Amino acid sequence: MNTSTTTSTTTSTTTRRVAVVGAGMAAARFAEQLLARTPPGAVEVTLYGAEPDAPYNRTLLADVLTGRYDPDGIGLPLAGGAILRTGTRVTAVAPATRSLTLADGTTERYDTLVLATGAAPVLPPLRGPRDSRPTDGVHVLRTLADSRALAHAARRATHAVVIGGGVLGVGAARALAALGTPTTIVHRGAWLMERHLDGRSAHLVHGQLAALGVGTHLAAHPVTLHGTDHVQAVELADGTKLETDLVLLACGVRPRTALARAAGLRVRHGIVVDDHLAASAPGVHAIGDCAEHRGVVHGLTGPAWAQADVLAARLAGTDPGARCTATRTLTRLSAGPLQLAAFGDMTAEHAPGHDVLRYSDTTRGSSTTLVLRGDRLVAGVLLGDLTASGDIGLAWHRDEPLPADPSYLLIPEGARA
């Protein structure tokens, strides 16, 4: 499939050709911002998307799985004048000649290149009997196509096992349970979402998931998938076998950097960029899940959109001094009755010189934990009632001194009376 849509076909001889490899959330945001900041005809922006679908909100895939959103209802607006080529895979980048090679063998020229290749699911090294493993019934959840396939499989499944207890795994497990599929999470960590939660908060999440029909195996190491053609069970390192006919691998993602590496660009965990989002070759930039800025690959929507905005402002010339700075992120999970917001590294609660503030409301089923060092927020997690997340998120993003009594941040507005 190779489709192209555009609202403009007129190109002047002075038009600058901007090629965007990828058509995800960062790419769509960048195209929107760049075209909004430049006069008509000044730039020609082409998005090359390997997926058959137009840009969509990837963070809502679990809600598509439950049926809360129709697949067509999570599409992102595409800037007028942008050219979208779906089902078009870029196989090579040549910075020296400023050209792209497509899967069909054709070559496209560019003046400026933006790599927004995103990230791919991490597949754990699970073995199968007799050095083979079943593939039918084993899924990932990264694209709309994945969501459609998983929803179809869930309607016929008798039990699902989700391998990975991070944000994606927890959200997907809740979605599968909401579809009526008994679901078990298998997680290597001592508690769920250990990157975002402290042990106490994780215990509360564990209880909320149990109430939704989701079981959990913690500190568990899956080693084998059983079954000939279709998966029949997951075996753990301790010999436990979990019978299942649906497995979802939710073990995190890894930046897609193969194109950049082959092109000779500097790559560590992601494509290395500076504060201008420039990669290591002239005219090449990277944004979003594939970009590594100041040693960090964020993998979150907020930082990706911030990068898209900075790069658009620089390339349009409306703010040539725009720079990408360190981003303080807040992670949210909205999974039916399970509502969560988290920021910072919760292991800081055990570090010397840190104070921990806690608030629990058993009636509302809410809990807030904040970690402070002096008068600054270091980390925190909110469960249940998130009405206080606005004030907390603002204090976190601004990294400003807190008042002498920061307890007002703990209590949701509706409970302060």
C-alpha positions, 0 to 999 in steps of 0.5 A: 500500500502506498498512498499520498494525500495533500491539499496543495500541489503547487511548488515554486522553484524556491520551495524548500523540501522537508522530508519527515521519515515517520508519520507518528505523533511527533511528525504530525505535530512538527508538520503542523507547527512548521506549516503554520509558521511559514508563508504558503509555498515556502516549504513542502513537507512530506511525511513518509509513514510505513504504517497504512494509517494516517497519524493517530494518537498512539497513547489511546490504543488501549482505549481503542482495544476496549472500544472506548474509541473507534480507530477512526476517532483517534486520528490527529489533524494533518496540517493543510499543505502537508503531503502524507505518504502512508504505506511508504517505507524508507530503506536508506538515508544518504545525507551526502546527497540529501536523498532517501531510498524507498522500499520500491527502489525509488529515490526522493530528494530533500533539502532538510531531513527530520527523522521521526522514526519512533520506537519498536517493541522490545521482544524478550528472549523467550524460547519454545520447546525444541528450539522453536516457539509458537507465534500465533496468539502472541501480540504486541501493542504499538500500532493501530493494526496491533490494536485491531489484531489484539481486539479480534484475538481477545474476543476468542481468548479464554485467558490472556497473559501480559508480560511486562508490568509497566505503564503499557502492560498495566493499561493493556491488562486492564483493557483485556479484562474489560473485554471479559478476558481473564488476564494475568500480568507477569512482571520481573520487578518487585512491584508494578511500574517500578520506574514510576511508583513506590512500593506502597503505591504499587500495592494499592495499584495491585489491589485495584487491578485485582478488583478489575479481574487482573492477576499478578505474578511479581518477581517472575521470569518468563522463559518459555512459550509452549504450544505448537502453532498457537500459544498454549502456556507461558512457563516461568523460571520457577517451573510455574505454567500459566495456561493461556491462548493469548500473550501480549508482550509489553516489555518496553520499547527501543528507539528505531535507529537502524536508518540513522546507523546505516547512514553514519549518524551518531547513535547511542541509545537513540539518534544523538541530537543537540539543543537545536535537535540537529543530528551529526550530519548537515541538514539532518534532525531527529525528534520524538521517541528515536531522538536522544537529547542530553543523554535521554530518550524520553519516549513520551508525548510531551517531550516529543511535541516540545521537540517538534515545536522547537525544531519547527520554530528554528526551521521556519525562522520565527524563533531561530534561537529556540533551544530544546532544554531538559524536560521534566515529564509527568506520566499519566495512566487512565485505565477506567477506574485506575487513574494515576499520575507520576513524576520523578524517580520514586527511589529518591524517597529512601535517599538521605536528606529527602522528606516524604509527604503522604495523603490517603483518602480511603473513602475516595480511594485516592492516595498521594505521595510526594518526595521533597528535598528542601523546598523542591519537589523531587518525585511523586505519585497520585492515585485515584483522585487526580484533581490535585495533579494540576497544581503538583504538575505545575510545581514540578514543571517549574521547579520552583520553591514550594511554600513553607507548608506544601501540604496543600498539594497533597489534598484534592480540591474537593476534600479540602473543605 
